[in-house]
């Protein structure tokens, strides 16, 4: 299933399907990603999926860097975005 999300920054798509995570790194070059990539996650999700995602991306020839912010809506701020930058 593909959900279309309209935001102030524009339209983007969210794909929802069983096993979708397994296809994350199937064709990184086809997406235009090469070299170092940032994976921004929160403190709830990182322990569950961080190592797996990093391993998959590294196995596909990328250089993933996991960057963590605190969980919750309060962390979705320009200050946190600036700290990631």
Beta strands, then each sheet from edge to edge (+ up, - down):
strand 1: 2-7
strand 2: 10-15
strand 3: 36-42
strand 4: 63-69
sheet 1: 1+ 2-
sheet 2: 3+ 4+
end
